[in-house]
Amino acid sequence: MPSSSLGLRLAACLLNISEARRKHIVENVAKAALLEKNGQKHPNVSVLNIFSDHEYNRSVITIAASVDELGLAENLVLRVPGCSVFLFGEADLPEKRPLVRRRKQLGWFTRRDFSALEPDLGVAPARKCGLTACFRAL
């Protein structure tokens, strides 16, 4: 890693996907997170982990990127149709709400009609499934 990158502030992104059994779909979403708008691999974005639970048909993709590259969320919205992005922590400007407070404000665990949610980027989820991304600066 070049010495100019040592001071890089990182953001973590957890992509929660309602898919685990079709590996190619999960991998395609992870690959989409690595690309810039021009389709080239972004130098400051890395997939750290992919966890898939086949029994519950859910996957979580953990991505790290420069805080300055929160355009990653915008790229996901462009490349993955139906993607909803909710920001929290340092990425949630100017409020900087922690994840627990953000989920409570959204009524994430008690809500029945997810189409009424207003994500920070992307479309409102039709139901509690699909792809939801949460970004947090580290």
Disulfide bonds with the S-S distance in Angstrom:
none
